[in-house]
Amino acid sequence: MPSVYLMLLTFALSSIWVYTQTSNDIPFVLAGVSGLVCLIWGFAFAHWSIQLLIVLGLWRLYKFYMPEEINLG
């Protein structure tokens, strides 16, 4: 089963690389969609401890980019 994780990660990373390198319409959209699908499948097939680490990492990124309170006036 760990080979599935590596295969999905390889597909997702290569799709994201193609997504960043091309500016044509169809390969741009297909690479983005296939990369997103591979990341979602990889997350769904991952062990619960890896899923927890991914969620905590995303939560930390959210806290880093979004401040606690924004004073408007």
PyMOL Python script that loads the backbone (N, CA, C, O; Angstrom):
from pymol import cmd

cmd.read_pdbstr("""\
ATOM      1  N   MET A   1       0.799  -1.200   0.000  1.00  0.00           N
ATOM      2  CA  MET A   1       0.000   0.000   0.000  1.00  0.00           C
ATOM      3  C   MET A   1       0.847   1.274   0.000  1.00  0.00           C
ATOM      4  O   MET A   1       0.414   2.254  -0.606  1.00  0.00           O
ATOM      5  N   PRO A   2       2.011   1.333   0.627  1.00  0.00           N
ATOM      6  CA  PRO A   2       2.798   2.567   0.587  1.00  0.00           C
ATOM      7  C   PRO A   2       3.209   2.981  -0.825  1.00  0.00           C
ATOM      8  O   PRO A   2       3.465   4.160  -1.066  1.00  0.00           O
ATOM      9  N   SER A   3       3.276   2.031  -1.763  1.00  0.00           N
ATOM     10  CA  SER A   3       3.625   2.416  -3.130  1.00  0.00           C
ATOM     11  C   SER A   3       2.521   3.269  -3.754  1.00  0.00           C
ATOM     12  O   SER A   3       2.800   4.097  -4.622  1.00  0.00           O
ATOM     13  N   VAL A   4       1.279   3.079  -3.325  1.00  0.00           N
ATOM     14  CA  VAL A   4       0.173   3.896  -3.833  1.00  0.00           C
ATOM     15  C   VAL A   4       0.366   5.341  -3.403  1.00  0.00           C
ATOM     16  O   VAL A   4       0.139   6.257  -4.194  1.00  0.00           O
ATOM     17  N   TYR A   5       0.783   5.557  -2.156  1.00  0.00           N
ATOM     18  CA  TYR A   5       1.013   6.918  -1.672  1.00  0.00           C
ATOM     19  C   TYR A   5       2.100   7.599  -2.490  1.00  0.00           C
ATOM     20  O   TYR A   5       1.954   8.753  -2.893  1.00  0.00           O
ATOM     21  N   LEU A   6       3.187   6.881  -2.731  1.00  0.00           N
ATOM     22  CA  LEU A   6       4.289   7.459  -3.502  1.00  0.00           C
ATOM     23  C   LEU A   6       3.880   7.733  -4.946  1.00  0.00           C
ATOM     24  O   LEU A   6       4.274   8.746  -5.524  1.00  0.00           O
ATOM     25  N   MET A   7       3.101   6.844  -5.521  1.00  0.00           N
ATOM     26  CA  MET A   7       2.648   7.041  -6.898  1.00  0.00           C
ATOM     27  C   MET A   7       1.725   8.259  -6.997  1.00  0.00           C
ATOM     28  O   MET A   7       1.874   9.073  -7.909  1.00  0.00           O
ATOM     29  N   LEU A   8       0.780   8.389  -6.074  1.00  0.00           N
ATOM     30  CA  LEU A   8      -0.113   9.541  -6.085  1.00  0.00           C
ATOM     31  C   LEU A   8       0.648  10.838  -5.824  1.00  0.00           C
ATOM     32  O   LEU A   8       0.351  11.868  -6.429  1.00  0.00           O
ATOM     33  N   LEU A   9       1.623  10.787  -4.929  1.00  0.00           N
ATOM     34  CA  LEU A   9       2.432  11.972  -4.662  1.00  0.00           C
ATOM     35  C   LEU A   9       3.251  12.365  -5.886  1.00  0.00           C
ATOM     36  O   LEU A   9       3.379  13.548  -6.199  1.00  0.00           O
ATOM     37  N   THR A  10       3.802  11.376  -6.572  1.00  0.00           N
ATOM     38  CA  THR A  10       4.577  11.650  -7.790  1.00  0.00           C
ATOM     39  C   THR A  10       3.685  12.249  -8.869  1.00  0.00           C
ATOM     40  O   THR A  10       4.067  13.223  -9.518  1.00  0.00           O
ATOM     41  N   PHE A  11       2.499  11.678  -9.065  1.00  0.00           N
ATOM     42  CA  PHE A  11       1.570  12.224 -10.049  1.00  0.00           C
ATOM     43  C   PHE A  11       1.150  13.645  -9.686  1.00  0.00           C
ATOM     44  O   PHE A  11       1.091  14.517 -10.553  1.00  0.00           O
ATOM     45  N   ALA A  12       0.862  13.878  -8.418  1.00  0.00           N
ATOM     46  CA  ALA A  12       0.423  15.206  -7.994  1.00  0.00           C
ATOM     47  C   ALA A  12       1.535  16.236  -8.178  1.00  0.00           C
ATOM     48  O   ALA A  12       1.288  17.333  -8.678  1.00  0.00           O
ATOM     49  N   LEU A  13       2.762  15.887  -7.776  1.00  0.00           N
ATOM     50  CA  LEU A  13       3.868  16.838  -7.913  1.00  0.00           C
ATOM     51  C   LEU A  13       4.205  17.113  -9.374  1.00  0.00           C
ATOM     52  O   LEU A  13       4.499  18.251  -9.741  1.00  0.00           O
ATOM     53  N   SER A  14       4.163  16.075 -10.209  1.00  0.00           N
ATOM     54  CA  SER A  14       4.447  16.301 -11.629  1.00  0.00           C
ATOM     55  C   SER A  14       3.331  17.113 -12.281  1.00  0.00           C
ATOM     56  O   SER A  14       3.608  17.934 -13.154  1.00  0.00           O
ATOM     57  N   SER A  15       2.096  16.906 -11.884  1.00  0.00           N
ATOM     58  CA  SER A  15       0.997  17.707 -12.416  1.00  0.00           C
ATOM     59  C   SER A  15       1.109  19.158 -11.984  1.00  0.00           C
ATOM     60  O   SER A  15       0.845  20.065 -12.773  1.00  0.00           O
ATOM     61  N   ILE A  16       1.495  19.380 -10.751  1.00  0.00           N
ATOM     62  CA  ILE A  16       1.675  20.752 -10.276  1.00  0.00           C
ATOM     63  C   ILE A  16       2.838  21.412 -10.992  1.00  0.00           C
ATOM     64  O   ILE A  16       2.786  22.606 -11.287  1.00  0.00           O
ATOM     65  N   TRP A  17       3.886  20.653 -11.274  1.00  0.00           N
ATOM     66  CA  TRP A  17       5.019  21.215 -12.031  1.00  0.00           C
ATOM     67  C   TRP A  17       4.589  21.614 -13.439  1.00  0.00           C
ATOM     68  O   TRP A  17       4.950  22.690 -13.915  1.00  0.00           O
ATOM     69  N   VAL A  18       3.819  20.755 -14.108  1.00  0.00           N
ATOM     70  CA  VAL A  18       3.307  21.087 -15.444  1.00  0.00           C
ATOM     71  C   VAL A  18       2.384  22.299 -15.362  1.00  0.00           C
ATOM     72  O   VAL A  18       2.401  23.158 -16.243  1.00  0.00           O
ATOM     73  N   TYR A  19       1.587  22.365 -14.313  1.00  0.00           N
ATOM     74  CA  TYR A  19       0.674  23.488 -14.100  1.00  0.00           C
ATOM     75  C   TYR A  19       1.434  24.809 -13.998  1.00  0.00           C
ATOM     76  O   TYR A  19       0.981  25.826 -14.524  1.00  0.00           O
ATOM     77  N   THR A  20       2.578  24.801 -13.330  1.00  0.00           N
ATOM     78  CA  THR A  20       3.346  26.035 -13.185  1.00  0.00           C
ATOM     79  C   THR A  20       4.177  26.362 -14.415  1.00  0.00           C
ATOM     80  O   THR A  20       4.543  27.522 -14.607  1.00  0.00           O
ATOM     81  N   GLN A  21       4.489  25.377 -15.259  1.00  0.00           N
ATOM     82  CA  GLN A  21       5.365  25.602 -16.402  1.00  0.00           C
ATOM     83  C   GLN A  21       4.635  25.962 -17.688  1.00  0.00           C
ATOM     84  O   GLN A  21       5.259  26.499 -18.603  1.00  0.00           O
ATOM     85  N   THR A  22       3.358  25.691 -17.791  1.00  0.00           N
ATOM     86  CA  THR A  22       2.650  25.911 -19.044  1.00  0.00           C
ATOM     87  C   THR A  22       1.689  27.087 -18.927  1.00  0.00           C
ATOM     88  O   THR A  22       1.229  27.435 -17.839  1.00  0.00           O
ATOM     89  N   SER A  23       1.401  27.686 -20.068  1.00  0.00           N
ATOM     90  CA  SER A  23       0.413  28.758 -20.094  1.00  0.00           C
ATOM     91  C   SER A  23      -0.696  28.456 -21.100  1.00  0.00           C
ATOM     92  O   SER A  23      -1.597  29.275 -21.284  1.00  0.00           O
ATOM     93  N   ASN A  24      -0.646  27.301 -21.748  1.00  0.00           N
ATOM     94  CA  ASN A  24      -1.710  26.896 -22.659  1.00  0.00           C
ATOM     95  C   ASN A  24      -2.949  26.535 -21.859  1.00  0.00           C
ATOM     96  O   ASN A  24      -2.852  26.080 -20.719  1.00  0.00           O
ATOM     97  N   ASP A  25      -4.109  26.739 -22.457  1.00  0.00           N
ATOM     98  CA  ASP A  25      -5.355  26.579 -21.713  1.00  0.00           C
ATOM     99  C   ASP A  25      -5.633  25.148 -21.276  1.00  0.00           C
ATOM    100  O   ASP A  25      -5.827  24.896 -20.086  1.00  0.00           O
ATOM    101  N   ILE A  26      -5.655  24.215 -22.208  1.00  0.00           N
ATOM    102  CA  ILE A  26      -6.062  22.848 -21.884  1.00  0.00           C
ATOM    103  C   ILE A  26      -5.055  22.141 -20.977  1.00  0.00           C
ATOM    104  O   ILE A  26      -5.480  21.565 -19.975  1.00  0.00           O
ATOM    105  N   PRO A  27      -3.728  22.146 -21.265  1.00  0.00           N
ATOM    106  CA  PRO A  27      -2.798  21.497 -20.329  1.00  0.00           C
ATOM    107  C   PRO A  27      -2.782  22.167 -18.951  1.00  0.00           C
ATOM    108  O   PRO A  27      -2.575  21.499 -17.939  1.00  0.00           O
ATOM    109  N   PHE A  28      -2.998  23.465 -18.913  1.00  0.00           N
ATOM    110  CA  PHE A  28      -3.032  24.204 -17.652  1.00  0.00           C
ATOM    111  C   PHE A  28      -4.161  23.702 -16.765  1.00  0.00           C
ATOM    112  O   PHE A  28      -3.951  23.422 -15.585  1.00  0.00           O
ATOM    113  N   VAL A  29      -5.350  23.588 -17.328  1.00  0.00           N
ATOM    114  CA  VAL A  29      -6.515  23.136 -16.563  1.00  0.00           C
ATOM    115  C   VAL A  29      -6.396  21.652 -16.210  1.00  0.00           C
ATOM    116  O   VAL A  29      -6.669  21.260 -15.076  1.00  0.00           O
ATOM    117  N   LEU A  30      -5.990  20.830 -17.179  1.00  0.00           N
ATOM    118  CA  LEU A  30      -5.873  19.387 -16.916  1.00  0.00           C
ATOM    119  C   LEU A  30      -4.821  19.090 -15.852  1.00  0.00           C
ATOM    120  O   LEU A  30      -5.028  18.226 -15.000  1.00  0.00           O
ATOM    121  N   ALA A  31      -3.704  19.796 -15.894  1.00  0.00           N
ATOM    122  CA  ALA A  31      -2.661  19.568 -14.892  1.00  0.00           C
ATOM    123  C   ALA A  31      -3.145  19.989 -13.512  1.00  0.00           C
ATOM    124  O   ALA A  31      -2.888  19.288 -12.533  1.00  0.00           O
ATOM    125  N   GLY A  32      -3.829  21.100 -13.414  1.00  0.00           N
ATOM    126  CA  GLY A  32      -4.349  21.541 -12.121  1.00  0.00           C
ATOM    127  C   GLY A  32      -5.379  20.595 -11.548  1.00  0.00           C
ATOM    128  O   GLY A  32      -5.350  20.282 -10.357  1.00  0.00           O
ATOM    129  N   VAL A  33      -6.283  20.140 -12.384  1.00  0.00           N
ATOM    130  CA  VAL A  33      -7.336  19.224 -11.921  1.00  0.00           C
ATOM    131  C   VAL A  33      -6.753  17.867 -11.532  1.00  0.00           C
ATOM    132  O   VAL A  33      -7.111  17.311 -10.494  1.00  0.00           O
ATOM    133  N   SER A  34      -5.853  17.332 -12.367  1.00  0.00           N
ATOM    134  CA  SER A  34      -5.278  16.021 -12.033  1.00  0.00           C
ATOM    135  C   SER A  34      -4.400  16.104 -10.783  1.00  0.00           C
ATOM    136  O   SER A  34      -4.381  15.166  -9.986  1.00  0.00           O
ATOM    137  N   GLY A  35      -3.686  17.192 -10.600  1.00  0.00           N
ATOM    138  CA  GLY A  35      -2.907  17.360  -9.369  1.00  0.00           C
ATOM    139  C   GLY A  35      -3.786  17.434  -8.143  1.00  0.00           C
ATOM    140  O   GLY A  35      -3.462  16.848  -7.110  1.00  0.00           O
ATOM    141  N   LEU A  36      -4.902  18.152  -8.243  1.00  0.00           N
ATOM    142  CA  LEU A  36      -5.828  18.248  -7.122  1.00  0.00           C
ATOM    143  C   LEU A  36      -6.468  16.906  -6.803  1.00  0.00           C
ATOM    144  O   LEU A  36      -6.607  16.543  -5.635  1.00  0.00           O
ATOM    145  N   VAL A  37      -6.859  16.169  -7.836  1.00  0.00           N
ATOM    146  CA  VAL A  37      -7.475  14.854  -7.632  1.00  0.00           C
ATOM    147  C   VAL A  37      -6.480  13.888  -6.979  1.00  0.00           C
ATOM    148  O   VAL A  37      -6.844  13.143  -6.069  1.00  0.00           O
ATOM    149  N   CYS A  38      -5.233  13.900  -7.440  1.00  0.00           N
ATOM    150  CA  CYS A  38      -4.224  13.009  -6.850  1.00  0.00           C
ATOM    151  C   CYS A  38      -3.943  13.365  -5.395  1.00  0.00           C
ATOM    152  O   CYS A  38      -3.740  12.473  -4.571  1.00  0.00           O
ATOM    153  N   LEU A  39      -3.930  14.656  -5.067  1.00  0.00           N
ATOM    154  CA  LEU A  39      -3.728  15.047  -3.672  1.00  0.00           C
ATOM    155  C   LEU A  39      -4.901  14.615  -2.798  1.00  0.00           C
ATOM    156  O   LEU A  39      -4.698  14.169  -1.669  1.00  0.00           O
ATOM    157  N   ILE A  40      -6.119  14.742  -3.305  1.00  0.00           N
ATOM    158  CA  ILE A  40      -7.297  14.325  -2.527  1.00  0.00           C
ATOM    159  C   ILE A  40      -7.301  12.809  -2.334  1.00  0.00           C
ATOM    160  O   ILE A  40      -7.558  12.329  -1.230  1.00  0.00           O
ATOM    161  N   TRP A  41      -7.018  12.050  -3.398  1.00  0.00           N
ATOM    162  CA  TRP A  41      -6.955  10.594  -3.266  1.00  0.00           C
ATOM    163  C   TRP A  41      -5.837  10.173  -2.315  1.00  0.00           C
ATOM    164  O   TRP A  41      -6.016   9.261  -1.507  1.00  0.00           O
ATOM    165  N   GLY A  42      -4.704  10.826  -2.411  1.00  0.00           N
ATOM    166  CA  GLY A  42      -3.602  10.518  -1.512  1.00  0.00           C
ATOM    167  C   GLY A  42      -3.968  10.780  -0.060  1.00  0.00           C
ATOM    168  O   GLY A  42      -3.597  10.019   0.834  1.00  0.00           O
ATOM    169  N   PHE A  43      -4.701  11.866   0.164  1.00  0.00           N
ATOM    170  CA  PHE A  43      -5.153  12.165   1.524  1.00  0.00           C
ATOM    171  C   PHE A  43      -6.158  11.130   2.003  1.00  0.00           C
ATOM    172  O   PHE A  43      -6.120  10.719   3.163  1.00  0.00           O
ATOM    173  N   ALA A  44      -7.051  10.706   1.126  1.00  0.00           N
ATOM    174  CA  ALA A  44      -8.078   9.739   1.509  1.00  0.00           C
ATOM    175  C   ALA A  44      -7.476   8.361   1.811  1.00  0.00           C
ATOM    176  O   ALA A  44      -7.960   7.660   2.700  1.00  0.00           O
ATOM    177  N   PHE A  45      -6.427   7.969   1.080  1.00  0.00           N
ATOM    178  CA  PHE A  45      -5.812   6.656   1.279  1.00  0.00           C
ATOM    179  C   PHE A  45      -4.759   6.641   2.382  1.00  0.00           C
ATOM    180  O   PHE A  45      -4.313   5.570   2.795  1.00  0.00           O
ATOM    181  N   ALA A  46      -4.362   7.805   2.857  1.00  0.00           N
ATOM    182  CA  ALA A  46      -3.283   7.874   3.840  1.00  0.00           C
ATOM    183  C   ALA A  46      -3.746   7.345   5.205  1.00  0.00           C
ATOM    184  O   ALA A  46      -4.940   7.287   5.496  1.00  0.00           O
ATOM    185  N   HIS A  47      -2.784   6.972   6.011  1.00  0.00           N
ATOM    186  CA  HIS A  47      -3.034   6.512   7.374  1.00  0.00           C
ATOM    187  C   HIS A  47      -3.572   7.686   8.194  1.00  0.00           C
ATOM    188  O   HIS A  47      -3.302   8.841   7.866  1.00  0.00           O
ATOM    189  N   TRP A  48      -4.324   7.405   9.248  1.00  0.00           N
ATOM    190  CA  TRP A  48      -4.949   8.472  10.017  1.00  0.00           C
ATOM    191  C   TRP A  48      -3.926   9.402  10.655  1.00  0.00           C
ATOM    192  O   TRP A  48      -4.201  10.592  10.812  1.00  0.00           O
ATOM    193  N   SER A  49      -2.755   8.895  11.027  1.00  0.00           N
ATOM    194  CA  SER A  49      -1.749   9.760  11.647  1.00  0.00           C
ATOM    195  C   SER A  49      -1.177  10.744  10.627  1.00  0.00           C
ATOM    196  O   SER A  49      -0.879  11.889  10.966  1.00  0.00           O
ATOM    197  N   ILE A  50      -1.026  10.299   9.386  1.00  0.00           N
ATOM    198  CA  ILE A  50      -0.558  11.189   8.333  1.00  0.00           C
ATOM    199  C   ILE A  50      -1.636  12.216   8.004  1.00  0.00           C
ATOM    200  O   ILE A  50      -1.323  13.380   7.749  1.00  0.00           O
ATOM    201  N   GLN A  51      -2.888  11.803   8.007  1.00  0.00           N
ATOM    202  CA  GLN A  51      -3.984  12.735   7.781  1.00  0.00           C
ATOM    203  C   GLN A  51      -4.010  13.814   8.863  1.00  0.00           C
ATOM    204  O   GLN A  51      -4.237  14.990   8.575  1.00  0.00           O
ATOM    205  N   LEU A  52      -3.777  13.406  10.099  1.00  0.00           N
ATOM    206  CA  LEU A  52      -3.745  14.360  11.204  1.00  0.00           C
ATOM    207  C   LEU A  52      -2.608  15.360  11.028  1.00  0.00           C
ATOM    208  O   LEU A  52      -2.795  16.553  11.267  1.00  0.00           O
ATOM    209  N   LEU A  53      -1.433  14.891  10.614  1.00  0.00           N
ATOM    210  CA  LEU A  53      -0.317  15.795  10.372  1.00  0.00           C
ATOM    211  C   LEU A  53      -0.610  16.773   9.233  1.00  0.00           C
ATOM    212  O   LEU A  53      -0.239  17.944   9.313  1.00  0.00           O
ATOM    213  N   ILE A  54      -1.262  16.306   8.191  1.00  0.00           N
ATOM    214  CA  ILE A  54      -1.614  17.179   7.073  1.00  0.00           C
ATOM    215  C   ILE A  54      -2.609  18.243   7.523  1.00  0.00           C
ATOM    216  O   ILE A  54      -2.459  19.416   7.182  1.00  0.00           O
ATOM    217  N   VAL A  55      -3.613  17.844   8.280  1.00  0.00           N
ATOM    218  CA  VAL A  55      -4.614  18.808   8.753  1.00  0.00           C
ATOM    219  C   VAL A  55      -3.974  19.828   9.687  1.00  0.00           C
ATOM    220  O   VAL A  55      -4.277  21.018   9.598  1.00  0.00           O
ATOM    221  N   LEU A  56      -3.097  19.383  10.578  1.00  0.00           N
ATOM    222  CA  LEU A  56      -2.420  20.322  11.472  1.00  0.00           C
ATOM    223  C   LEU A  56      -1.520  21.281  10.697  1.00  0.00           C
ATOM    224  O   LEU A  56      -1.437  22.462  11.033  1.00  0.00           O
ATOM    225  N   GLY A  57      -0.851  20.782   9.668  1.00  0.00           N
ATOM    226  CA  GLY A  57      -0.016  21.645   8.838  1.00  0.00           C
ATOM    227  C   GLY A  57      -0.837  22.688   8.102  1.00  0.00           C
ATOM    228  O   GLY A  57      -0.440  23.850   8.022  1.00  0.00           O
ATOM    229  N   LEU A  58      -1.990  22.279   7.559  1.00  0.00           N
ATOM    230  CA  LEU A  58      -2.868  23.235   6.893  1.00  0.00           C
ATOM    231  C   LEU A  58      -3.429  24.252   7.870  1.00  0.00           C
ATOM    232  O   LEU A  58      -3.574  25.426   7.529  1.00  0.00           O
ATOM    233  N   TRP A  59      -3.742  23.819   9.071  1.00  0.00           N
ATOM    234  CA  TRP A  59      -4.243  24.730  10.086  1.00  0.00           C
ATOM    235  C   TRP A  59      -3.186  25.760  10.471  1.00  0.00           C
ATOM    236  O   TRP A  59      -3.500  26.934  10.667  1.00  0.00           O
ATOM    237  N   ARG A  60      -1.926  25.315  10.579  1.00  0.00           N
ATOM    238  CA  ARG A  60      -0.835  26.242  10.890  1.00  0.00           C
ATOM    239  C   ARG A  60      -0.650  27.262   9.764  1.00  0.00           C
ATOM    240  O   ARG A  60      -0.427  28.445  10.024  1.00  0.00           O
ATOM    241  N   LEU A  61      -0.743  26.799   8.509  1.00  0.00           N
ATOM    242  CA  LEU A  61      -0.649  27.733   7.379  1.00  0.00           C
ATOM    243  C   LEU A  61      -1.791  28.742   7.414  1.00  0.00           C
ATOM    244  O   LEU A  61      -1.582  29.922   7.132  1.00  0.00           O
ATOM    245  N   TYR A  62      -2.985  28.295   7.753  1.00  0.00           N
ATOM    246  CA  TYR A  62      -4.128  29.192   7.846  1.00  0.00           C
ATOM    247  C   TYR A  62      -3.892  30.239   8.934  1.00  0.00           C
ATOM    248  O   TYR A  62      -4.155  31.423   8.723  1.00  0.00           O
ATOM    249  N   LYS A  63      -3.399  29.810  10.094  1.00  0.00           N
ATOM    250  CA  LYS A  63      -3.132  30.740  11.185  1.00  0.00           C
ATOM    251  C   LYS A  63      -2.014  31.709  10.820  1.00  0.00           C
ATOM    252  O   LYS A  63      -2.026  32.858  11.262  1.00  0.00           O
ATOM    253  N   PHE A  64      -1.049  31.264  10.021  1.00  0.00           N
ATOM    254  CA  PHE A  64       0.061  32.119   9.622  1.00  0.00           C
ATOM    255  C   PHE A  64      -0.403  33.206   8.654  1.00  0.00           C
ATOM    256  O   PHE A  64       0.029  34.354   8.762  1.00  0.00           O
ATOM    257  N   TYR A  65      -1.266  32.861   7.723  1.00  0.00           N
ATOM    258  CA  TYR A  65      -1.700  33.803   6.700  1.00  0.00           C
ATOM    259  C   TYR A  65      -2.909  34.636   7.110  1.00  0.00           C
ATOM    260  O   TYR A  65      -3.122  35.716   6.560  1.00  0.00           O
ATOM    261  N   MET A  66      -3.704  34.156   8.066  1.00  0.00           N
ATOM    262  CA  MET A  66      -4.876  34.898   8.506  1.00  0.00           C
ATOM    263  C   MET A  66      -4.677  35.365   9.942  1.00  0.00           C
ATOM    264  O   MET A  66      -4.534  34.536  10.841  1.00  0.00           O
ATOM    265  N   PRO A  67      -4.667  36.664  10.176  1.00  0.00           N
ATOM    266  CA  PRO A  67      -4.485  37.159  11.553  1.00  0.00           C
ATOM    267  C   PRO A  67      -5.709  36.861  12.413  1.00  0.00           C
ATOM    268  O   PRO A  67      -6.793  36.592  11.896  1.00  0.00           O
ATOM    269  N   GLU A  68      -5.524  36.912  13.720  1.00  0.00           N
ATOM    270  CA  GLU A  68      -6.602  36.630  14.665  1.00  0.00           C
ATOM    271  C   GLU A  68      -7.750  37.609  14.490  1.00  0.00           C
ATOM    272  O   GLU A  68      -8.899  37.205  14.307  1.00  0.00           O
ATOM    273  N   GLU A  69      -7.432  38.904  14.547  1.00  0.00           N
ATOM    274  CA  GLU A  69      -8.454  39.927  14.414  1.00  0.00           C
ATOM    275  C   GLU A  69      -7.936  41.008  13.489  1.00  0.00           C
ATOM    276  O   GLU A  69      -6.754  41.350  13.506  1.00  0.00           O
ATOM    277  N   ILE A  70      -8.816  41.528  12.701  1.00  0.00           N
ATOM    278  CA  ILE A  70      -8.469  42.636  11.820  1.00  0.00           C
ATOM    279  C   ILE A  70      -9.239  43.858  12.313  1.00  0.00           C
ATOM    280  O   ILE A  70     -10.469  43.882  12.286  1.00  0.00           O
ATOM    281  N   ASN A  71      -8.497  44.873  12.763  1.00  0.00           N
ATOM    282  CA  ASN A  71      -9.134  46.103  13.224  1.00  0.00           C
ATOM    283  C   ASN A  71      -9.498  46.969  12.018  1.00  0.00           C
ATOM    284  O   ASN A  71      -8.634  47.331  11.220  1.00  0.00           O
ATOM    285  N   LEU A  72     -10.762  47.289  11.898  1.00  0.00           N
ATOM    286  CA  LEU A  72     -11.222  48.078  10.767  1.00  0.00           C
ATOM    287  C   LEU A  72     -11.340  49.558  11.089  1.00  0.00           C
ATOM    288  O   LEU A  72     -11.485  50.380  10.183  1.00  0.00           O
ATOM    289  N   GLY A  73     -11.280  49.899  12.338  1.00  0.00           N
ATOM    290  CA  GLY A  73     -11.409  51.329  12.620  1.00  0.00           C
ATOM    291  C   GLY A  73     -11.325  51.714  14.029  1.00  0.00           C
ATOM    292  O   GLY A  73     -11.424  52.897  14.352  1.00  0.00           O
TER     293      GLY A  73
END
""", "prot")
cmd.dss("prot")
cmd.show_as("cartoon", "prot")
cmd.util.cbc("prot")
cmd.orient("prot")
